[in-house]
């Protein structure tokens, strides 16, 4: 089983919805410094349920929401070769934030990453 598709929306440097297909074999992500390459890995860890903001190179989880947009949410979908799809959404509120985890489109209170 491997990741086949990554969809990132308003997460860190990805201000708009971005789809990244990951083909079987060897996939390379390249670009200049500051172009967001490491944010791709951070988005996968976020979707898998890592709870530490520092583990995602942020002070607070709400720092993961792109600052250049007027949206209060960030969302990452990870699709696997067996058809499984996990999603995590974070929503900034006046009192902090809410974090939602989905497995195959259904809300769940599971942490997939330990």
C-alpha positions as CSV (number, residue, x, y, z in Angstrom):
1,X,0.0,0.0,0.0
2,X,1.3,3.5,-0.8
3,X,0.0,7.0,-1.1
4,X,-1.4,7.7,-4.6
5,X,-2.7,11.3,-4.2
6,X,-2.3,14.2,-1.9
7,X,-4.8,17.1,-1.9
8,X,-3.8,20.1,0.1
9,X,-6.1,23.1,0.6
10,X,-5.1,26.3,2.5
11,X,-2.3,24.4,4.4
12,X,0.8,26.4,5.1
13,X,2.2,27.7,1.8
14,X,-0.5,26.0,-0.2
15,X,-3.1,28.8,-0.3
16,X,-5.3,27.2,-2.9
17,X,-6.3,23.6,-3.6
18,X,-3.4,21.6,-4.9
19,X,-3.4,18.0,-6.1
20,X,-0.1,16.1,-6.0
21,X,-0.3,12.6,-7.7
22,X,2.3,10.2,-6.4
23,X,2.9,7.5,-9.0
24,X,4.2,4.0,-8.3
25,X,8.0,3.9,-8.4
26,X,10.2,6.9,-7.7
27,X,8.7,10.3,-7.2
28,X,10.8,13.4,-6.7
29,X,9.6,16.8,-5.5
30,X,12.1,19.5,-6.4
31,X,12.2,23.3,-6.3
32,X,14.1,26.3,-5.0
33,X,14.5,27.0,-1.3
34,X,11.3,28.4,0.2
35,X,9.0,26.8,-2.4
36,X,7.1,24.6,0.1
37,X,8.7,21.2,-0.5
38,X,8.9,20.3,3.2
39,X,5.3,21.5,3.6
40,X,4.2,18.5,1.5
41,X,5.7,16.1,4.2
42,X,4.1,18.2,6.9
43,X,0.7,17.9,5.3
44,X,1.0,14.1,5.2
45,X,1.9,14.0,8.9
46,X,-0.9,16.4,9.7
47,X,-3.4,14.2,7.9
48,X,-2.1,11.1,9.7
49,X,-3.0,12.8,13.0
50,X,0.2,14.1,14.5
51,X,-0.9,16.3,17.4
52,X,2.3,18.3,18.1
53,X,2.5,21.7,16.3
54,X,6.2,21.6,16.8
55,X,6.4,18.3,14.9
56,X,4.8,20.2,12.0
57,X,7.3,23.1,12.3
58,X,4.7,25.5,13.8
59,X,4.1,27.2,17.1
60,X,0.4,26.5,17.2
61,X,-1.8,24.2,15.1
62,X,-3.7,27.3,13.8
63,X,-0.4,28.5,12.3
64,X,-0.9,25.7,9.7
65,X,-3.7,27.7,8.1
66,X,-2.4,29.7,5.2
67,X,-2.1,33.3,6.3
68,X,-2.5,34.8,2.8
69,X,-6.2,33.7,2.5
70,X,-9.3,34.9,4.3
71,X,-10.3,31.3,5.1
72,X,-10.3,29.9,8.6
73,X,-9.7,26.3,7.7
74,X,-7.0,24.1,6.2
75,X,-7.6,20.6,4.9
76,X,-5.5,17.7,3.7
77,X,-6.7,14.5,2.0
78,X,-4.4,11.5,1.5
79,X,-5.5,8.7,-0.8
80,X,-3.9,5.3,-0.7
81,X,-3.5,2.6,-3.3
82,X,-6.1,0.3,-1.6
83,X,-8.8,3.0,-1.9
84,X,-8.6,4.2,1.7
85,X,-8.8,8.0,2.1
86,X,-8.0,10.0,5.2
87,X,-8.7,13.6,5.7
88,X,-7.9,16.1,8.4
89,X,-9.4,19.6,8.7
90,X,-8.5,22.3,11.1
91,X,-10.8,25.2,11.7
92,X,-9.8,28.4,13.6
93,X,-12.4,29.8,15.9
94,X,-12.6,32.8,18.2
95,X,-11.8,30.5,21.1
96,X,-9.0,28.4,19.5
97,X,-9.6,25.7,16.9
98,X,-11.3,22.5,16.1
99,X,-9.6,19.5,14.4
100,X,-11.6,17.0,12.5
101,X,-10.4,13.6,11.3
102,X,-12.2,11.6,8.5
103,X,-11.7,8.0,7.3
104,X,-13.2,7.3,3.9
105,X,-15.4,10.4,4.2
106,X,-16.8,9.5,7.7
107,X,-16.0,11.6,10.7
108,X,-14.0,9.7,13.3
109,X,-12.2,10.3,16.6
110,X,-9.2,8.2,15.7
111,X,-5.5,9.1,15.6
112,X,-3.9,7.3,12.7
113,X,-0.3,8.4,13.6
114,X,1.3,7.4,16.9
